[in-house]
């Protein structure tokens, strides 16, 4: 009887040790395995219709993912729609942020050292998204008479200035004595100036080949875009084929193509006459 009791006691101890060991192993396994937490995007909140997330996408506020707060990746990343890449200014806050987030346009190491405000005691930006979201908001440098914008392109992410107004004033000074005339559709600048008893001044085309200047003479409702053509600077007429970006103003990054002779059937040229 004593031997049987001892055997039962040993069996009980053995099974308890086995259960304890098995339970500990299961607990350890469950502790080591976990679900990866889904990343939540930071977004702009200024616009009524569009949102830009910190991944560089722009989407309709109604289509944003309710859980991640991120835009769909189906759209264009780092979109610069409605932006003038020369002045780094856009006509939309959300697209300004999206364009600014492109590492090729905004150098992280540099912007994180910039002051948020002018005082020496002001802090710096914590990340590139904060820089872009803050920089693209219009400020006092973007307006004239406190109630009107210098330009429709008043959302700027330039690392040097939030407005290109000063640069515009310098360029205008170079046009002293020049009559800046908007030609008719399909006209060359030689034709435009000749009809007014004047001549086209070729070296002043370079001065006019700036979005800040073009926007003062043309509406540029379809943004100001870099292009290539002897008819630039110019504005695409509103009834032009859609693929030509009707209403857009065009400047060329290839200055050697600037010509008084150039013309295009779907554009109106901006001409320097004297």
C-alpha positions as CSV (number, residue, x, y, z in Angstrom):
1,X,0.0,0.0,0.0
2,X,2.9,2.4,0.9
3,X,4.6,1.6,-2.4
4,X,1.4,2.4,-4.4
5,X,0.9,5.7,-2.5
6,X,4.5,6.7,-3.2
7,X,4.0,5.8,-6.9
8,X,0.9,7.9,-7.1
9,X,2.6,10.8,-5.4
10,X,5.5,10.7,-7.8
11,X,3.1,10.5,-10.7
12,X,1.2,13.6,-9.5
13,X,4.5,15.5,-9.1
14,X,5.6,14.4,-12.6
15,X,2.4,15.4,-14.4
16,X,2.4,18.8,-12.6
17,X,6.0,19.5,-13.7
18,X,5.1,18.4,-17.2
19,X,2.1,20.7,-17.3
20,X,4.1,23.6,-15.8
21,X,6.9,23.1,-18.4
22,X,4.5,22.9,-21.3
23,X,2.5,26.0,-20.1
24,X,5.7,28.0,-19.7
25,X,6.8,27.1,-23.2
26,X,3.4,28.1,-24.7
27,X,3.5,31.4,-22.8
28,X,7.0,32.1,-24.1
29,X,5.9,31.4,-27.7
30,X,2.9,33.6,-27.5
31,X,4.9,36.4,-25.9
32,X,7.5,36.4,-28.7
33,X,4.9,36.4,-31.5
34,X,2.9,39.6,-32.1
35,X,1.0,41.4,-34.8
36,X,2.8,44.3,-36.5
37,X,1.1,47.6,-35.6
38,X,-0.2,49.4,-38.7
39,X,1.4,52.8,-39.4
40,X,-0.8,55.8,-39.1
41,X,-0.2,58.7,-41.5
42,X,0.0,62.3,-40.6
43,X,-2.1,64.5,-42.9
44,X,-2.7,68.1,-43.7
45,X,-5.9,69.6,-42.4
46,X,-6.1,73.0,-44.1
47,X,-8.0,72.2,-47.3
48,X,-11.7,71.7,-47.7
49,X,-11.6,69.1,-50.4
50,X,-8.1,67.5,-50.5
51,X,-5.6,66.0,-48.1
52,X,-1.9,65.4,-48.4
53,X,-0.4,62.6,-46.3
54,X,3.2,62.3,-45.1
55,X,3.8,59.6,-47.7
56,X,3.6,62.3,-50.4
57,X,0.1,61.4,-51.8
58,X,-2.9,63.7,-52.3
59,X,-6.4,62.4,-52.2
60,X,-10.0,63.5,-51.7
61,X,-10.9,63.9,-48.0
62,X,-13.7,61.4,-48.4
63,X,-11.5,58.6,-49.8
64,X,-8.8,58.6,-47.1
65,X,-8.5,55.3,-45.3
66,X,-10.4,55.7,-42.0
67,X,-8.0,53.4,-40.0
68,X,-4.5,54.3,-41.3
69,X,-5.5,57.9,-42.3
70,X,-3.4,57.4,-45.4
71,X,-4.3,58.2,-49.0
72,X,-4.5,55.4,-51.5
73,X,-1.1,54.6,-53.2
74,X,-2.9,54.5,-56.6
75,X,-2.4,58.2,-57.1
76,X,0.8,60.0,-58.1
77,X,3.4,60.2,-55.3
78,X,5.1,63.6,-54.8
79,X,2.7,65.2,-57.3
80,X,3.5,68.8,-58.4
81,X,0.2,69.4,-60.1
82,X,-0.3,73.2,-60.4
83,X,3.2,74.0,-59.2
84,X,5.9,76.2,-60.8
85,X,9.1,74.2,-60.2
86,X,11.2,77.3,-61.0
87,X,9.9,79.4,-58.1
88,X,8.8,76.3,-56.1
89,X,5.4,77.8,-55.6
90,X,2.0,76.1,-56.2
91,X,-1.6,77.2,-56.5
92,X,-2.8,74.4,-54.1
93,X,-1.7,73.9,-50.5
94,X,-2.0,70.1,-50.6
95,X,0.0,69.7,-53.9
96,X,2.6,72.1,-52.5
97,X,3.1,69.7,-49.5
98,X,3.2,66.7,-51.8
99,X,5.7,68.2,-54.2
100,X,7.8,69.5,-51.3
101,X,8.0,66.0,-49.7
102,X,10.0,64.7,-52.7
103,X,13.5,64.0,-51.4
104,X,14.9,65.1,-54.8
105,X,13.4,68.6,-54.1
106,X,13.8,69.0,-50.4
107,X,17.0,68.1,-48.7
108,X,16.2,66.7,-45.3
109,X,19.5,67.5,-43.6
110,X,19.1,71.2,-44.6
111,X,15.5,71.8,-43.8
112,X,15.7,70.3,-40.3
113,X,18.2,73.0,-39.4
114,X,16.0,75.9,-40.6
115,X,14.2,78.0,-38.0
116,X,10.4,77.8,-37.9
117,X,10.2,81.6,-37.4
118,X,12.5,84.6,-37.7
119,X,13.5,85.1,-34.0
120,X,16.8,83.5,-33.1
121,X,15.0,81.7,-30.2
122,X,12.6,80.0,-32.6
123,X,12.8,76.2,-32.8
124,X,13.5,74.0,-35.8
125,X,11.4,71.5,-37.7
126,X,11.1,68.0,-36.3
127,X,10.7,66.3,-39.7
128,X,10.3,67.0,-43.4
129,X,6.5,66.8,-43.2
130,X,6.4,69.5,-40.6
131,X,8.6,71.6,-42.7
132,X,6.5,71.2,-45.9
133,X,3.2,71.6,-44.1
134,X,4.4,74.8,-42.4
135,X,6.3,76.2,-45.3
136,X,3.5,75.8,-47.8
137,X,1.1,77.9,-45.7
138,X,0.8,81.4,-47.1
139,X,2.1,84.2,-44.8
140,X,2.5,87.9,-44.8
141,X,5.2,87.7,-47.5
142,X,2.6,86.3,-49.9
143,X,0.2,89.2,-49.8
144,X,0.0,92.9,-50.8
145,X,-2.2,95.4,-49.1
146,X,-2.9,92.8,-46.4
147,X,-5.9,91.3,-48.4
148,X,-4.6,90.3,-51.8
149,X,-2.1,87.7,-52.9
150,X,0.9,88.5,-54.9
151,X,0.1,85.6,-57.2
152,X,-2.2,82.6,-57.4
153,X,1.0,80.6,-56.7
154,X,1.2,81.7,-53.0
155,X,1.9,78.2,-51.5
156,X,5.7,78.0,-51.6
157,X,8.2,75.5,-50.3
158,X,11.4,77.3,-51.3
159,X,14.1,76.9,-48.6
160,X,15.2,80.5,-49.1
161,X,12.0,82.5,-49.2
162,X,8.3,81.9,-49.0
163,X,7.7,84.4,-51.8
164,X,9.3,85.3,-55.1
165,X,8.1,88.9,-55.0
166,X,11.6,90.3,-54.5
167,X,13.0,88.4,-57.4
168,X,10.1,89.6,-59.5
169,X,10.9,93.2,-58.8
170,X,14.5,92.7,-59.8
171,X,13.4,91.1,-63.1
172,X,11.0,93.9,-63.8
173,X,13.9,96.4,-63.5
174,X,15.6,94.6,-66.3
175,X,12.6,95.4,-68.5
176,X,13.0,99.2,-68.3
177,X,12.2,100.7,-71.6
178,X,10.6,97.5,-73.0
179,X,7.0,97.2,-74.0
180,X,5.8,93.8,-72.9
181,X,3.0,92.7,-75.2
182,X,0.8,89.6,-75.3
183,X,0.4,88.4,-78.8
184,X,-2.5,86.9,-80.6
185,X,-2.9,83.2,-81.0
186,X,-0.3,81.7,-83.4
187,X,1.7,85.0,-83.8
188,X,5.5,85.2,-83.5
189,X,7.0,88.0,-81.4
190,X,8.5,89.5,-84.6
191,X,5.0,89.8,-86.0
192,X,3.6,91.1,-82.7
193,X,6.2,93.9,-82.3
194,X,6.2,94.8,-86.0
195,X,2.4,95.4,-85.9
196,X,3.1,98.1,-83.4
197,X,6.0,99.7,-85.3
198,X,8.6,98.2,-83.0
199,X,11.1,95.3,-83.0
200,X,11.4,92.3,-80.8
201,X,14.4,92.4,-78.4
202,X,15.8,88.8,-78.3
203,X,17.9,89.2,-75.2
204,X,14.8,90.3,-73.2
205,X,13.0,87.0,-73.9
206,X,15.3,85.5,-71.2
207,X,13.9,88.0,-68.6
208,X,10.3,87.2,-69.6
209,X,11.0,83.5,-69.4
210,X,10.1,83.5,-65.7
211,X,6.8,82.4,-64.2
212,X,6.7,85.4,-61.8
213,X,6.8,87.7,-64.9
214,X,4.5,85.6,-67.1
215,X,1.8,85.5,-64.4
216,X,1.7,89.3,-64.3
217,X,0.6,89.5,-67.9
218,X,-1.3,86.3,-68.4
219,X,-3.9,84.4,-66.3
220,X,-2.1,81.1,-66.2
221,X,-5.2,79.4,-64.8
222,X,-3.7,76.0,-65.7
223,X,-0.5,76.6,-63.8
224,X,3.0,77.5,-65.1
225,X,4.8,74.6,-66.6
226,X,8.3,73.9,-67.9
227,X,8.2,73.1,-71.6
228,X,10.4,73.1,-74.7
229,X,9.6,75.3,-77.7
230,X,10.7,78.4,-79.6
231,X,7.3,80.0,-78.9
232,X,7.9,80.4,-75.2
233,X,7.3,82.2,-72.9
234,X,3.6,81.8,-73.8
235,X,0.1,80.8,-72.7
236,X,-1.8,77.9,-74.1
237,X,-5.2,79.0,-75.4
238,X,-8.2,77.7,-73.6
239,X,-9.7,75.8,-76.6
240,X,-6.4,73.9,-77.2
241,X,-6.4,70.1,-77.1
242,X,-6.5,68.7,-73.6
243,X,-3.1,67.1,-73.8
244,X,-1.5,70.6,-74.3
245,X,-2.8,71.8,-70.9
246,X,-5.2,74.6,-72.0
247,X,-4.9,77.7,-69.9
248,X,-1.3,76.9,-68.7
249,X,1.6,79.2,-69.1
250,X,4.8,77.8,-70.5
251,X,8.5,78.7,-69.9
252,X,11.5,76.9,-71.3
253,X,14.4,75.5,-69.4
254,X,16.4,75.3,-72.6
255,X,17.2,79.0,-73.1
256,X,18.9,78.4,-76.4
257,X,15.5,77.8,-78.0
258,X,14.2,81.3,-77.1
259,X,13.4,83.1,-80.4
260,X,11.5,86.1,-81.7
261,X,10.5,84.0,-84.7
262,X,8.9,81.1,-82.8
263,X,5.2,80.6,-82.9
264,X,2.6,77.8,-82.2
265,X,-1.0,77.5,-83.4
266,X,-2.3,76.9,-79.8
267,X,-0.3,79.5,-77.9
268,X,-0.2,83.3,-77.3
269,X,3.3,84.6,-76.9
270,X,4.6,87.1,-74.3
271,X,6.9,89.5,-76.3
272,X,9.5,92.2,-75.5
273,X,9.1,95.1,-77.9
274,X,11.1,98.3,-78.3
